[in-house]
Amino acid sequence: MKPEFWSKMFPHLFSADWYIGGWALLTGVLMFYVRLKAKDVARWFEEAPASRSLTALTGSRRRLSIVYTLFTTFISIFPLLGMFGTVQALVGLDLTGEMEGVKQHFFEALTSTAWGIIFAVIFKVLHAAFAAHDAEEMLAKSGRFLDARERPGAARQEEQ
């Protein structure tokens, strides 16, 4: 992409498209938090068996599940934010006025769409590279462990 593309795009990220930039910051924080929570669950499995608490595992797993779901949801919202910005800019069009105002609104509409797509792609790649494997592995591992712990107890209660 040409440098002039980015020089036109960046000022809009912090003015007309500020909500997309803010959403990107929140999504980045969530991605970091997902990685921390996945490490919490992994640490539980690394501890000595006598010091491990099932309550701690259950709580860590629940928090990881919540932030991971939020993170993936936030990623999927970027294109919607881009479309919202497009609609917002086009609704503000005054076709009875000067062409310069019309051009500005069309440009704002296109930058919103572009930022929504750009951040969706960036965070999908970051999700695949950094967050998905750790989070999904720890959710699956802890889920299998907790299921195995619950089944014998449930079977004993049914026998009584």
N, C-alpha and C positions, 0 to 999 in steps of 0.2 A: 504494500500500500504506500501511496505517496505521502511524504511528510506533510504536505498541505492538508491531507485528510485529517491527520491527527491534530494539527494545529487548529483546525476548525472544530473538531470534536471536543477536545478537552475543556475549553471554556464552558461549554454547555453542560458538561457533567457536574459542574459546581454551581451552575445557575439554573437553567430551565429543567435540567434532568437531575437535580440534586437528590430527589427521592431514590433514584436508581443507584447513585453513588453511595448514599446512606445504606441502602439495602445490601450493597456489595460489602460494605464495612461490617455490617451485622452478620452476613453470611460467612465472612472470613473469621470473625470471632467464634461463630458456631463451629466452623471446621476445626479450629484450634481446640475448642472445648470437647468435641467428639474425640479427638486424638487423646486428650487428657483422660477422659472417662474410659476409653478403651484400655489405656495403660493401667488405670485403677483396677479394672477387672482382671487384666493379665497379672498384675501384682498379687492379687488374691490367690491365684493358682501357684505362684512362686513361693508363697509363705509356707512355713512349716505346718503340716496338717493339724497339729494340736492348737495352733494359734488362730486358725481360720474360723470365722463366724459365718454361718449360712445367711444370717440377717444382713451382714455386711455385703455378701455377694449379691443377694437379692436387691438390696438398695442400689448398689453400683450398677447392676445390670439394668434396673429400671431407669436410672438417670441416663445411662448410655443409650438406651432405647429411645427415650424422649428426645434427647438432643440430636441423635442421628436422624430420627424422623423429621424433626424441625429443619435440620440442615438440608436433607433431600427435598423437603417441601419448599424451602427458601430458594433452592436452585430452580425449581420448576416455575417459580413465580416471576423470574426475570423477563421472559418473553411477554407475560401479561402486563408487567409494568411498562415495557416498551410500547405495547399496543395502547395502554392507557394514556401514555404521553402523546402518542400519535393522535388519538381521538381528542384529547384535551387541546392540542395545538390546532387541529383542524376545526374544532368547534369555535375557536376564537377567531377564525378567519372573517375578515370584513371585505367581501368581494366588491363592495361599492367604493372602496377607498383606493389608495395608491397601490401600484404593483409592488413596491418595496416592502410594504407591510405583508402582502400576500406571500412574497418570497420568504420573508423571515419566518412566518408561521409554517410554511412547508418545510423549511430547513429544520425548525424545531421538531416537527413531526418525524422527520427522517432521523434526526439524531437520537430521539427517544427509542425508536425502533432499533437502530444500530446498537445503542448501549445495552438494550435488553438482550439482543442476540449475542453480543460480545461477552457480556458477563455470564450468560447461560453457558456458553461454550467453555469459557475459562474455568468456571466452577465445576462443570461436568468433568473436565480433564483432571482438575485437582481432586475431585471426589474419587475418580477411578485410581489416581496415582497414590493418594495419601490416606484417604479416610475410609473408603469402602472395605478394603481388605481387613484392616485392623478391627473396625467396628463390627462387621458382619461375622468375622471369625470369633471374636469374643462373645457376641450375642449367641451364636450357635453353640460354642463350647460351654458357656455357662448354662444355656438352656438344656443341653443334653445332661450336664452334671446335675442340675436341679431336678430334672425329670426322673433321672435314675434314683435320686435320693427320696423322691416322693412316692414312687411306685412300691417299694417294699413296705413302707409305712401304711399305705392305702390297702395293700393286700392283707397286712396283719389285722387292720381294723375290720375288714370284711369277714375275716375268719372268726372274730369274737362275737 
